Amino acid sequence: MKSLSASRLAGLVAGTIGLLLATTAARAQDVTVGVIESQSGPVSSIGIPYMKGLAAAMVNGGVIDGVKLKVISLDDASDPATSSREARKLVDDDKVDVLFGSSGAPASLAVNSVAAETHVPLLITGNIFVTGEKGDWEITIPQPAPLMIAADIEEMKKKGIKTVAYIGYNDAWGDLVYDALKQTA
């Protein structure tokens, strides 16, 4: 997997937030963004670069396309239960306009449940793809598992590979990848 440089990640984060701002009712106001990323724990290898990208995107005093961003950042420690509690705190106590996070699929699904329930837009940095009403409140930044697996299957077909063994995680991410593999293969 190719890693993004801090400047490219900052551009991606700023562009995604800008796209979301262009579609929100809060367009002419300051916007409070609640960020939940894994700064510790097993998924911190994803969360830390996202936080660096977000920090780089805030270089202009947090102003993107004329809108001032206030960022409240929390560490979910790579734990979905913590992600859910933090999302609820950000929505209920801090009154955020937008949620951003989390790093892993299980934590992202937990945050998505809160976003869908409270109707707060969510920029997902974990690799999930939510459909139905819960999916109406999220934009996924990374490629979703079905798209990645479809590319793998297409490459396998080109090479004449007809048998696949799947070894995956026993969590939401593993389920997403396995379901995508079953549907695509």
Salt bridges, closest charged atoms under 4 A:
ASP65 OD2 - ARG27 NH2 2.71
ASP94 OD2 - LYS89 NZ 2.81
GLU117 OE1 - ARG88 NH2 3.06
GLU155 OE2 - LYS159 NZ 3.69
ASP179 OD1 - LYS182 NZ 3.99
